[in-house]
Amino acid sequence: MQKTNRPTINDVARVAGVSKKTVSRVINRSPLLSGDTRERVEQVIADLGYIPNPQARALALRRNYLIGLVHDNPNAQTVMNVQQGMLEALYGTEFEMVVRPLNRGSATMLDDLRHFLERQRLFGVLLMPPVSENDTVAELCDSIGCRYVRMGSAALDTAEHMVASNDREAVRAATQYLIGEGHRRIGLVLGPHGFRSARERRLGFEDALKAADIALPRSLIADGNYTFESGIVAAERLLDLMPRPTAIFSSNDEMAAGVVHAARQRGLDIPRDLSVIGFDDTPIAGHLWPPLTTVRWPIASMARSAALKLIAGVGDNPEPEVREPSMFLSTLIRRASVAAPGDG
């Protein structure tokens, strides 16, 4: 095997005049060192261009420098947005990201998660909804000493273990906007059963109608599962009603795009014949014609904050003077898919 000229930990110890164990302590930020020794060893590391072996560090700390992302989410764009936020937080640090989908409906879900966390020896994990909404999952992470942060559409945990958004209030505001434009017969496309986000968004929708004294018959509520195809199916059922709704709130943008598609198939004009609002503000919202009015969900910012919570106080990532926020506000983005009933 060909030898390399790369410096080793033994070279650093010899030049610095310390033991290999002392060099290891410097690398792993052990507090059991004097300032002078730490500075001397760090200077030798810099002079020699020594790069610590991450596997060796992981062995010493009994943890890898890996942050996991665990999800069971049918919307690929949502998962990508979370990854984007996490990567922004981890950029320039020693940490890397590893992604693992789970089946929350599986009888072996908890065992599968435990096996993943222990095999990868994760330093921490971000739990996406709906997995994050399971208290037993958080308890499992805690029991094996794995840092965790839960992402949700409502408060799920203490501040250090949570990032959340105000979905209920945001959807209430979006529905009030439709009511303010003159809509009284408004359809709702639900999110998947068992998702806290779907529940919170439905509650916000119902809050706004109740405050305006507008009835919500069951016929104006259609099931969906956060996919484009389910939005088409839901819209077909709502648009078959007589009279049909003059507006539809969809619990995410993918389904809203399906609503627009189904309406166009029937020759309906958006927004003259049907106003549509989505939720997320994913790229699809701006690519539709007309551009989609939607609720901007700051999911990338939430993921960035979650990752920073996970690595705070480790290595070159000191505890922040100002704690990362735990609650993020979703806001209505008004575009061209909403008008008064019958108006262009």
C-alpha positions as CSV (number, residue, x, y, z in Angstrom):
1,M,0.0,0.0,0.0
2,Q,1.3,3.4,-1.0
3,K,2.2,5.7,1.9
4,T,1.2,9.3,2.0
5,N,3.0,12.3,3.4
6,R,0.0,13.6,5.3
7,P,0.8,14.4,8.9
8,T,-0.6,12.2,11.6
9,I,-1.7,12.7,15.2
10,N,1.7,11.2,16.2
11,D,3.5,13.9,14.2
12,V,1.5,16.6,16.0
13,A,2.2,15.1,19.4
14,R,6.0,14.8,18.7
15,V,6.3,18.4,17.4
16,A,4.2,19.9,20.2
17,G,6.0,17.9,22.8
18,V,2.9,16.4,24.3
19,S,1.2,13.0,24.4
20,K,-1.1,11.7,21.7
21,K,-3.9,11.8,24.3
22,T,-3.4,15.5,24.8
23,V,-3.6,16.2,21.1
24,S,-6.9,14.2,21.0
25,R,-8.2,16.3,23.9
26,V,-7.4,19.5,21.9
27,I,-9.2,18.1,18.8
28,N,-12.2,17.1,20.8
29,R,-12.4,20.4,22.7
30,S,-11.9,18.9,26.1
31,P,-11.9,21.4,29.0
32,L,-9.2,19.4,30.8
33,L,-6.3,21.5,29.3
34,S,-4.5,24.7,30.1
35,G,-4.9,27.5,27.7
36,D,-1.2,27.5,26.8
37,T,-1.2,23.8,25.9
38,R,-4.3,24.2,23.8
39,E,-2.8,27.1,21.9
40,R,0.5,25.3,21.3
41,V,-1.1,22.2,20.0
42,E,-3.5,24.1,17.8
43,Q,-0.6,26.1,16.3
44,V,1.2,22.9,15.5
45,I,-1.9,21.4,13.9
46,A,-2.2,24.6,11.7
47,D,1.5,24.6,10.8
48,L,1.6,20.9,9.8
49,G,-1.8,21.1,8.1
50,Y,-3.0,18.1,10.1
51,I,-6.7,17.1,9.4
52,P,-8.3,15.0,12.2
53,N,-9.8,11.7,11.2
54,P,-13.6,12.1,11.6
55,Q,-14.0,8.4,12.3
56,A,-11.5,8.5,15.1
57,R,-13.2,11.5,16.6
58,A,-16.5,9.8,16.4
59,L,-15.1,6.7,18.2
60,A,-13.7,8.9,20.9
61,L,-16.9,10.8,21.4
62,R,-19.1,7.7,20.8
63,R,-21.1,9.9,18.4
64,N,-20.7,10.7,14.7
65,Y,-20.8,14.3,13.5
66,L,-24.1,13.5,11.8
67,I,-27.4,15.2,12.1
68,G,-30.4,13.1,10.9
69,L,-33.6,14.1,9.2
70,V,-36.4,11.7,9.8
71,H,-39.7,12.0,7.9
72,D,-42.8,10.3,6.7
73,N,-44.1,13.0,4.4
74,P,-45.7,12.6,0.9
75,N,-44.7,16.0,-0.3
76,A,-41.2,15.9,-1.7
77,Q,-40.9,19.7,-2.0
78,T,-41.5,20.0,1.7
79,V,-38.7,17.5,2.5
80,M,-36.4,19.4,0.1
81,N,-37.1,22.7,1.8
82,V,-36.3,21.2,5.2
83,Q,-33.0,19.8,3.8
84,Q,-32.2,23.3,2.4
85,G,-32.6,24.9,5.8
86,M,-30.6,22.3,7.6
87,L,-27.7,22.5,5.1
88,E,-27.6,26.3,5.5
89,A,-27.1,25.8,9.2
90,L,-24.5,23.0,8.9
91,Y,-22.5,24.7,6.2
92,G,-18.9,25.4,7.4
93,T,-19.3,23.1,10.5
94,E,-18.0,19.6,11.1
95,F,-21.5,18.2,10.8
96,E,-23.1,16.4,7.9
97,M,-26.7,15.5,7.2
98,V,-28.2,12.0,6.7
99,V,-31.9,11.5,5.7
100,R,-34.1,8.6,6.6
101,P,-37.8,8.1,5.6
102,L,-39.9,6.1,8.0
103,N,-43.4,4.5,7.7
104,R,-45.3,5.9,10.7
105,G,-48.0,3.3,10.1
106,S,-45.6,0.4,10.5
107,A,-45.8,-1.8,13.6
108,T,-41.9,-1.8,13.6
109,M,-41.6,2.0,13.2
110,L,-40.1,2.6,16.7
111,D,-37.7,-0.3,16.3
112,D,-36.7,0.9,12.8
113,L,-36.0,4.3,14.2
114,R,-34.0,3.0,17.2
115,H,-31.9,0.8,14.8
116,F,-31.2,3.8,12.6
117,L,-30.2,6.2,15.4
118,E,-27.9,3.6,17.1
119,R,-26.4,2.3,13.9
120,Q,-25.5,5.8,12.6
121,R,-24.6,7.0,16.1
122,L,-26.3,10.3,15.3
123,F,-25.4,13.4,17.2
124,G,-28.9,14.7,16.8
125,V,-32.0,14.4,14.8
126,L,-34.7,16.7,13.3
127,L,-38.1,15.0,13.4
128,M,-40.5,16.2,10.7
129,P,-44.3,16.0,11.0
130,P,-46.1,13.7,11.3
131,V,-43.4,11.6,12.9
132,S,-42.6,14.5,15.2
133,E,-46.1,14.5,16.6
134,N,-45.6,11.1,18.2
135,D,-44.4,11.7,21.8
136,T,-43.0,8.2,22.0
137,V,-40.6,9.0,19.2
138,A,-39.2,11.9,21.3
139,E,-39.0,9.7,24.3
140,L,-37.0,7.2,22.3
141,C,-34.5,9.8,21.2
142,D,-34.1,11.0,24.8
143,S,-33.6,7.5,26.2
144,I,-30.6,6.8,23.9
145,G,-29.0,10.2,24.4
146,C,-29.7,11.5,20.9
147,R,-30.5,15.2,20.7
148,Y,-33.7,16.0,19.0
149,V,-35.9,18.8,17.7
150,R,-39.5,18.3,16.7
151,M,-41.0,20.3,13.8
152,G,-44.7,21.0,13.9
153,S,-47.7,23.2,13.0
154,A,-48.3,23.8,16.7
155,A,-46.2,23.7,19.9
156,L,-45.2,20.1,20.6
157,D,-42.4,20.3,23.2
158,T,-40.2,22.6,25.2
159,A,-38.4,25.4,23.3
160,E,-35.1,23.6,23.1
161,H,-36.8,20.6,21.4
162,M,-39.2,22.4,19.1
163,V,-39.7,24.6,16.1
164,A,-43.4,25.4,15.2
165,S,-45.6,27.6,13.0
166,N,-48.9,29.3,13.6
167,D,-50.9,27.4,11.0
168,R,-54.3,27.9,12.6
169,E,-54.0,31.6,12.8
170,A,-52.5,31.9,9.3
171,V,-55.3,29.9,7.7
172,R,-57.9,31.9,9.7
173,A,-56.4,35.1,8.1
174,A,-56.4,33.5,4.6
175,T,-60.1,32.5,4.9
176,Q,-61.0,35.9,6.3
177,Y,-59.4,37.4,3.1
178,L,-61.8,35.2,1.0
179,I,-64.7,36.3,3.1
180,G,-63.7,39.9,2.8
181,E,-63.7,39.6,-1.0
182,G,-67.4,38.5,-0.7
183,H,-67.2,34.7,-0.8
184,R,-69.7,32.8,1.3
185,R,-69.6,29.4,-0.3
186,I,-66.1,28.2,0.3
187,G,-64.8,24.7,-0.2
188,L,-62.0,23.1,1.9
189,V,-59.5,20.5,0.7
190,L,-58.2,18.8,3.8
191,G,-54.7,17.4,4.5
192,P,-54.0,13.8,5.4
193,H,-55.8,12.2,8.3
194,G,-53.4,12.0,11.3
195,F,-51.4,15.1,10.4
196,R,-51.4,17.8,13.0
197,S,-50.9,20.3,10.2
198,A,-54.1,19.2,8.5
199,R,-56.0,19.6,11.8
200,E,-54.6,23.0,12.6
201,R,-55.4,24.3,9.1
202,R,-58.9,22.9,9.2
203,L,-59.5,24.6,12.6
204,G,-58.3,27.9,11.3
205,F,-60.7,27.6,8.3
206,E,-63.6,26.8,10.6
207,D,-62.6,29.7,13.0
208,A,-63.0,32.2,10.2
209,L,-66.3,30.9,9.0
210,K,-67.7,30.7,12.5
211,A,-66.7,34.3,13.2
212,A,-68.5,35.4,10.0
213,D,-71.5,33.3,10.8
214,I,-71.1,31.3,7.7
215,A,-72.3,27.6,7.7
216,L,-69.9,24.9,6.7
217,P,-71.8,21.9,5.3
218,R,-69.9,18.6,5.2
219,S,-70.4,18.6,1.4
220,L,-68.0,21.5,1.1
221,I,-65.2,19.5,2.7
222,A,-63.1,17.2,0.6
223,D,-60.3,14.8,1.7
224,G,-56.8,15.1,0.4
225,N,-53.3,13.8,1.1
226,Y,-51.0,16.7,0.2
227,T,-50.5,15.5,-3.4
228,F,-51.4,17.0,-6.7
229,E,-53.5,14.0,-7.7
230,S,-55.5,14.2,-4.5
231,G,-56.2,17.9,-5.2
232,I,-57.7,17.0,-8.5
233,V,-59.9,14.3,-7.0
234,A,-61.0,16.7,-4.2
235,A,-61.8,19.5,-6.7
236,E,-63.8,17.2,-8.9
237,R,-66.1,16.4,-6.0
238,L,-66.4,20.0,-4.9
239,L,-67.0,21.3,-8.4
240,D,-69.7,18.8,-9.0
241,L,-71.8,20.5,-6.3
242,M,-74.8,22.6,-7.2
243,P,-74.3,25.3,-6.5
244,R,-70.5,24.9,-6.6
245,P,-68.2,26.9,-4.3
246,T,-67.0,30.3,-5.5
247,A,-63.7,29.7,-3.7
248,I,-61.6,26.8,-2.4
249,F,-59.0,26.8,0.3
250,S,-56.5,24.0,-0.2
251,S,-54.3,22.8,2.7
252,N,-51.2,22.9,0.6
253,D,-49.9,24.2,-2.7
254,E,-49.6,20.8,-4.4
255,M,-53.3,20.2,-3.9
256,A,-54.2,23.7,-4.9
257,A,-52.4,23.1,-8.2
258,G,-54.6,20.1,-8.6
259,V,-57.7,22.3,-7.9
260,V,-56.6,24.7,-10.6
261,H,-56.0,21.9,-13.0
262,A,-59.5,20.4,-12.4
263,A,-61.1,23.8,-12.7
264,R,-59.4,24.5,-16.0
265,Q,-60.5,21.1,-17.3
266,R,-64.0,22.3,-16.9
267,G,-63.4,25.5,-18.6
268,L,-63.5,27.6,-15.4
269,D,-61.5,30.8,-15.2
270,I,-59.3,31.5,-12.2
271,P,-60.2,33.7,-10.4
272,R,-63.3,34.9,-12.2
273,D,-65.2,31.7,-11.8
274,L,-63.3,30.2,-8.8
275,S,-60.8,31.7,-6.3
276,V,-58.1,29.4,-5.0
277,I,-55.8,29.7,-2.0
278,G,-53.0,27.3,-1.1
279,F,-50.5,26.8,1.8
280,D,-46.7,26.6,1.8
281,D,-45.6,29.1,-0.9
282,T,-43.5,26.5,-2.7
283,P,-42.2,27.3,-6.2
284,I,-45.3,25.8,-7.8
285,A,-47.3,28.7,-6.4
286,G,-45.4,31.2,-8.5
287,H,-45.3,29.0,-11.6
288,L,-49.1,28.5,-11.9
289,W,-51.1,30.9,-14.0
290,P,-52.5,33.0,-12.5
291,P,-49.9,33.0,-9.7
292,L,-51.4,31.3,-6.6
293,T,-52.4,33.3,-3.5
294,T,-51.0,31.2,-0.6
295,V,-49.8,31.1,3.0
296,R,-46.0,31.3,3.2
297,W,-44.8,28.6,5.5
298,P,-41.3,29.5,6.7
299,I,-40.2,25.8,6.7
300,A,-36.6,26.4,5.6
301,S,-36.1,28.9,8.4
302,M,-37.7,26.5,10.8
303,A,-35.3,23.8,9.7
304,R,-32.3,26.1,9.9
305,S,-33.2,27.0,13.5
306,A,-33.8,23.4,14.4
307,A,-30.3,22.4,13.1
308,L,-28.7,25.3,15.0
309,K,-30.4,24.2,18.2
310,L,-29.0,20.6,17.6
311,I,-25.4,21.7,17.2
312,A,-25.3,24.6,19.7
313,G,-22.5,24.4,22.2
314,V,-20.5,21.8,20.1
315,G,-17.0,22.5,18.8
316,D,-16.9,25.8,17.0
317,N,-20.7,26.3,17.4
318,P,-21.0,28.1,20.8
319,E,-24.2,28.4,22.6
320,P,-25.9,31.5,21.0
321,E,-26.3,34.6,23.2
322,V,-29.8,34.9,21.8
323,R,-31.6,31.6,21.6
324,E,-32.9,30.3,18.3
325,P,-36.6,31.0,17.9
326,S,-39.1,28.2,18.4
327,M,-42.2,29.8,16.9
328,F,-42.4,31.0,13.3
329,L,-45.2,33.1,11.8
330,S,-46.8,32.0,8.5
331,T,-48.1,34.9,6.4
332,L,-50.6,35.4,3.6
333,I,-49.1,36.1,0.2
334,R,-51.7,37.8,-2.1
335,R,-51.3,37.0,-5.8
336,A,-53.8,36.8,-8.7
337,S,-55.8,33.6,-7.9
338,V,-58.4,35.4,-5.7
339,A,-61.1,37.9,-6.7
340,A,-64.6,38.8,-5.7
341,P,-67.2,36.2,-6.9
342,G,-68.0,36.8,-10.5
343,D,-65.2,39.4,-11.0
344,G,-62.2,39.1,-13.3
